[in-house]
Amino acid sequence: MLLGTAGGPTVLTDDRYGVSTAVVYEDKVYIVDLGHGSHMRLLSAGFGGDEFGATSMAKIRGIFFTHLHSDHVVEWPAVYATASMNTVGRTIPEPIQVFGPGDRGSLARVFPPNRPAPPVYNPADPTPGIAGMTGYLRQAFATDFNDRARDSNFTSPDEMFNVHDIDLSGIWAPDPEGIPPRLTAPIQVWQDGDVRITATLVDHRPTAPAFGYRFDTPDGSVVVSGDTGVSQNLIDLARGCDYLVHEVIDPQFAEDLAAVLPPAVAPAVKEHLLISHTTIEQVGRDVAEPAGAKNLVLSHLVPGNAPVSRWRAAQKGYSGKLIVGADLMQLGVGSKQK
């Protein structure tokens, strides 16, 4: 989804299956999450610039990851690895700033608790954050990077990106349960000129840390939930915002899916879907309404093939405008909305 201010667009890209949201202010583009297919959608959304051969990184100022589940980060390897070939048309001298979760420092709890713990992947470093993950990408693509540097003088992608783990020192050290504390203030992430980006901890237990982001500009404000159950932290972050872009799940899908999964898997999947996500009945009534969000945009729709009429049930208990997100949808924010 792309949300833009002063008449600029806001865009939802591959929203149902590979979630990604773009927030645009003037000529600055900020991306939240890079799910499957989103890299190519950056061009479809018109971010390639106006010059000959302009490419996907031409207008991007920042990339913000809500959490490190694969459906939110799987295109980061593509964006990172091809950055040196995707700079045509880019006039911004500074690197793209990348923010996301740091190393949580502890593995998630096992569910159900009475089953044996599964093998640990990469036991020497089992919970890397976005900076650690990027370090592994540097190793994985070493052949490509070395070839291109020696043959075509391409620069390192590390010159294109500054990658930051969001510092939670003094705020929270995630434990195996992954239930975040209530925050008394938002987390300051980045001030980019007129654009202020803050974050909060949302409840995507046991995945932690997981963030929601707020973008404040002179023309308006956009909040992106990431994956979360009903979160008081997110409600606080979204107070009075112009647009709240929020994930949503049909609870019947969780029931139906659990009914066809193997018994060893079904209870854990059902619990995660219903506790760590926000249902149709909850998202308007229990989140957008108490936050006073002027517009609620349903995003990351699960299941992706449900009819629009089913999602419109989220209007019940919400007095603002409900918008069912769609791929490449563009929404204007501010005095020149379109």
Buried (B, 14 or more C-beta within 10 A) or exposed (E): BBBBBBEBBBBBBBBBBBBBBBBBBBEBBBBBBBBBBBBEBBBBBBBBBEEEEBBBBBBBBBBBBBBBBEBBBBBBBBBBBBBBBBBBBBEBEEBBBBBBBBBBEBBBEBEEEEEEEEEEEEEEEEBBBBBBBBBEBBEEBEEEBEEBEEEEEBEEBBEBBBBBBBEBEEBBEBBBEBBBEEBEEBBEBBEBEEBBBBBBBBBBBBBBBBBBBBBBBEBBBBBBBBBBBBBBBBBBBBEEBBBBBBBBBBBEBBEEBBEEEEEEEBEBBBBBBBBBBBBBBBBBBBBBBBBBBBBBBBBBBBBEEBEEEBBBBBBEBBEBEBBBBBBBBBBBBBEEBE
